[in-house]
Amino acid sequence: MHWNTKIINPQDLINISRGDDKIIHKYLLQFQELIPQRIESLKENLKAEDRKQVRQLLHQMSPQIQFFGLIELVKPIRRLELDYETMSLEDLNTLVQTVITKLNLALNDVSLTLKENF
């Protein structure tokens, strides 16, 4: 399989699926299906200034983010999970926008991987 990725690190995905292309394909499709919906939910809750829901969404996404090797998002998400009530709205917005940007780049990687391999 050819991994032409800029942001995702497929090593955990390959390890967990034991290199089985069918399982890898399933996880890639699942990521491609779920992440856009979650990005939209993040944007809506951020706009509504619903800190608790933003935190909840990022917490729910955390395993998938780690699974796809998006390690640079782990620290910001952890920070938000701990400080979501006290951080300024500006910091919250910046942090969430960073996560959304990285997730969109990861979606591009997943789309390209699917296109080139399946």
Beta strands, then each sheet from edge to edge (+ up, - down):
end
